[in-house]
Amino acid sequence: MVCEVKIWWVVNILWLVSCNMQHWVHGEPQVPCFFIFGDSLVDNGNNNGLITLAKVNFPPYGIDFPDGPTGRFSNGRTMADIIAELLGFDNYIPPFATASNQDTLKGVNYASGGAGIRNESGQHLGARISLDFQMRNHQTIVSRIANILGNNDSAAKYLSKCLYSVGMGSNDYINNYYLPNLYPTSHQYTPVQYAQILIQQYTQQIMTLYKYGARKVALMGLGPIGCTPNEIARYGKNGSSCVEDINNSVQLFNSKLISLVDNLNTNLTDAKFIYVNYYAIASSDVSSLGFKVTNSACCGGGKNNGEIPCLPLQIPCKKRSEYLFWDAFHPTEAANVIVAARAYNAHTPSDTYPIDISHLIQL
């Protein structure tokens, strides 16, 4: 069985490399544009100019990225970067903060570290661009595209062919609900109630995106937040590998997100929404894929290297491909490759629902 898994991994890596070579050298992208909404998991520089603690435009961040520290919360590429490669784009999708008018036709990344579905999530970190404000920024971009293409109808037709990725909610737990000394939400709502309130607001935000022309949308589920080095260091007990209370709350949200996908697909028949099961992908056995350290960060300090942030000019671990986590909260590039590859081309029926990204973009 171990041999079979290792062979499976080698085949998939070869497939991924092959896709990258084909897409980055030949032909047109599979979609005309790619729009990215989210938090630090996919932020690629939008926070660089903000007054915030959620900012990583310094080494050793980007140590394995060609352009060095760009504001990506990883040692290398984010999941969004890798999906852009698989889609065949010549360059990574630029951040809204620096995107030019011509860039907008290929897509824009609006993601912001510390941001959440709720506007107050992450406020103790400083400035960040919540999903509500990311939607406002997208409205600005849609107007630019309409001006470039000549009219609203041409823009709507163009935008309907694009891929939209939305991944939000992590900070509504990490930097809101599970910081009871700073935020009141855990005193006001049970985990079930909180998940429902988040989904209600998220539904309105997704409907706003639909109003702005989105017709092919991938909604990223939340990962096992309770297994991050920081949450283990903060709330773990008796050497536990994960904090199950937090993971249970995350699963409540994910379950409601799947139901939201069903409702959207039923009621908005001219659009298609899919769910990417980040939780299941990230929770799968990765020991056979070369990962040897799954509960401690490559860069940081304290318990599990998760209590102290990855600091400027700190020397990180050498074998970064063997670590699941780069810092207290964020995956390494090696981990991002796995999630992105399985979101794009599902390897098990549970990876995505009801279809994967590669089939979504063909509709």
Secondary structure, 3 states (H helix, E strand, C coil): CHHHHHHHHHHHHHHHHHHHHHHHHCCCCCCCCEEEEECCCCCECCCCCCCECCCCCCCCCCCCCCCCCCCECCCCCCHHHHHHHHHCCCCCCCECCCCCCCHHHCCCECCCCCCCCCCCCCHHHECCCCHHHHHHHHHHHHHHHHHHHCCHHHHHHHHCCCEEEEECCHHHHHHHHCCCCCCCHHHHCCHHHHHHHHHHHHHHHHHHHHHCCCCEEEEECCCCHHHCHHHHHHHCCCCCCCCHHHHHHHHHHHHHHHHHHHHHHHHCCCCEEEEECHHHHHHCCCHHHCCCEEEEECCCECHHHCCECCCCCCCCCCCHHHEEECCCCCECHHHHHHHHHHHHCCCCCCCEECCCHHHHCCC
